[in-house]
C-alpha cells in the first residue's frame, strides 16, 4: 500500500511539472481587488488543487451523520 501511494505521488508531481512546462505563457487574472500575472500552468494547477480540496470537503461533509432521531416514549409500545 505504501508503494502505491509513493507511485501515485510521483505521478502527480510528474503531471504537475509537465502541465507547468507545457503551459508557460502568462495570463492576467482580475480578482476585483487585484490583478495578477501568472503562468498558465501555475494557474491551472492552482485551480485543480482548489477543486480537489472543495470536492474532498463536500464528500467529507456528506458522510457526516445527521441529527439523531428522537426515541419514542417508553409507554408507547404497539403490539401487532
Residue pairs with C-beta under 8 A, 6 or more apart in sequence:
16 45
19 41
19 44
19 45
20 39
20 41
20 42
20 45
21 41
22 41
23 39
23 40
23 41
23 44
24 39
24 40
24 41
25 39
25 40
26 37
26 38
26 39
26 40
27 37
27 38
27 39
27 40
27 43
28 35
28 36
28 37
29 35
29 36
29 37
29 38
29 43
38 46
